[in-house]
Amino acid sequence: MQIQSQTSARARFDSLHVYMGFLMSIIGAGMLSVPYTLVLVPKWQALSGIAFVGGSMACTANALLHAYVQAAARAEFEARVLGAGSKFVGFQALACRAGGPALGYTVSVVAASGVYGGCVGNIQIIRDLTPFVANLVYDGFTELSNNAQDHVKNIVIFTRLAQSISIYNFAFMMTLNLLPLFVQLLGISNKDVSSRRGGSTRGFVSFVSAPPLLTARSKMRQCIFGASFTCAVIYGVLGCAAFGLYSTSIDGNILLNLQNDPVMKVPLLAMYVTVLFTFPLLFLPLRSLVEEMLSQSFQLKHLSSENDIEYGQCPAGSMDNDDCSKDSRFGRLLIVLVLLCSQQLIALNVSGIEVVFSLLGATSCLVICYVFPVIAFTMVYPWRRARHGVLWLSFLWIIVGTVTIQGFTCVWMLLTSQ
């Protein structure tokens, strides 16, 4: 009895761990421009927009989750191995299952462009905060410490600290981190099932009607809608608080408004350090995506040996290991230089992070968070046999159509307004 209680507590802790990780992956640099939207539109429209986007994103993420579970269940049935569906942890594998190699490659390109824009946004944030941090260093940390101690007991600091949450990832990372975190939950369920059943093979019907897939899917669905609701509340409160403080003078990067507040010196310094040292967390996945796409392009040109080439490897027999290693290092160095230099050039010539976030939200986020999940749900999930399946599918495509129109309008406005 005590062992079962410990197992239940461990399962709840693991679920909470996944939820917090999922929540932190959603709350990112994109929220820095949320208060600026209250300058563009009335407050009620901004709050309604936050609620609409949060609900729509949760629905499309839930659709992607259902498509993944269906593909994983089919893979486990075909392989007769419990956990074989984990191979669909990447976007590209699921996209290939839904629409073939062309869709998989397209999804990889769009995902890479989204992460690329995230790197540009981080560089711009560092550029915006560098003069402020340099001024603090010049004035001396002694004065900074005394100033911070004078305000540490002021309750206002707690409300304003909510406006300077550390940067982790872009807001659309909800979908990018959905499948890896679901696989984490699935692994926990698989361990429990394997210990009780010894990894025995089950029929396809039981795959879609019994744990661990359904159990993990139910928990992940709770994480999706819970995190979406939490983020909607945070964004709404942040926007209203910032508008109450700065009214129509809110900058596209709310951190620029906070520079004039003595209470925010320490949080802004912490924000600067966070953005500076978490930049590799965005850049390294981008480099991996680019390398993967280049590797696939290379495979297409060498169809005769495509089955022998794997990600990060050279064609079999084409050169020895030393030559392959040297070529890989040189190619990686070239990729890093091109990516970093181009990101610096873009960050120096774009007016503000709100422009970068708007373009990414209307392009990459549109494809990754709306179009691709609904396509995967349509092609992979048996929605015709599901209860109210036609209604759900119609609702999802209405969301995609609405957001697509908004995205094209946003891109047109940004391209034609100077």
Stockholm file with secondary structure:
# STOCKHOLM 1.0

chainA/1-418         MQIQSQTSARARFDSLHVYMGFLMSIIGAGMLSVPYTLVLVPKWQALSGIAFVGGSMACTANALLHAYVQAAARAEFEARVLGAGSKFVGFQALACRAGGPALGYTVSVVAASGVYGGCVGNIQIIRDLTPFVANLVYDGFTELSNNAQDHVKNIVIFTRLAQSISIYNFAFMMTLNLLPLFVQLLGISNKDVSSRRGGSTRGFVSFVSAPPLLTARSKMRQCIFGASFTCAVIYGVLGCAAFGLYSTSIDGNILLNLQNDPVMKVPLLAMYVTVLFTFPLLFLPLRSLVEEMLSQSFQLKHLSSENDIEYGQCPAGSMDNDDCSKDSRFGRLLIVLVLLCSQQLIALNVSGIEVVFSLLGATSCLVICYVFPVIAFTMVYPWRRARHGVLWLSFLWIIVGTVTIQGFTCVWMLLTSQ
#=GR chainA/1-418 SS CHHHHHHHHHHHHHHHHHHHHHHHHHSSGGGGGTTTHHHHSCHHHHHHHHHHHHHHHHHHHHHHHHHHHHHHHHHHHHHTCTTGGGGGGSHHHHHHHHHCHHHHHHHHHHHHHHHHHHHHHHHHHHHHHHHHHHHHHHHCHHHHHHHHHHHTTCTHHHHHHGGGCCCCSCTTHHHHTHHHHHHHHHHHHHHHHHHHHTTCCCCHHHHTTSTTHHHHHHHHHHHHHHHHHHHHHHHHHHHHHHHHHHGGGCCSSHHHHHTTCGGGHHHHHHHHHHHHHHHHHHHHHHHHHHHHHHHHHHHHHCGGGTTTCCTTCCCTTTSCHHHHHHHHHHHHHHHHHHHHHHHHHHHHHSSCHHHHHHHHHHTHHHIIIIIHHHHHHHHHSCTTTSTTHHHHHHHHHHHHHHHHHHHHHHHHHHHHCC
#=GC SS_cons         CHHHHHHHHHHHHHHHHHHHHHHHHHSSGGGGGTTTHHHHSCHHHHHHHHHHHHHHHHHHHHHHHHHHHHHHHHHHHHHTCTTGGGGGGSHHHHHHHHHCHHHHHHHHHHHHHHHHHHHHHHHHHHHHHHHHHHHHHHHCHHHHHHHHHHHTTCTHHHHHHGGGCCCCSCTTHHHHTHHHHHHHHHHHHHHHHHHHHTTCCCCHHHHTTSTTHHHHHHHHHHHHHHHHHHHHHHHHHHHHHHHHHHGGGCCSSHHHHHTTCGGGHHHHHHHHHHHHHHHHHHHHHHHHHHHHHHHHHHHHHCGGGTTTCCTTCCCTTTSCHHHHHHHHHHHHHHHHHHHHHHHHHHHHHSSCHHHHHHHHHHTHHHIIIIIHHHHHHHHHSCTTTSTTHHHHHHHHHHHHHHHHHHHHHHHHHHHHCC
//
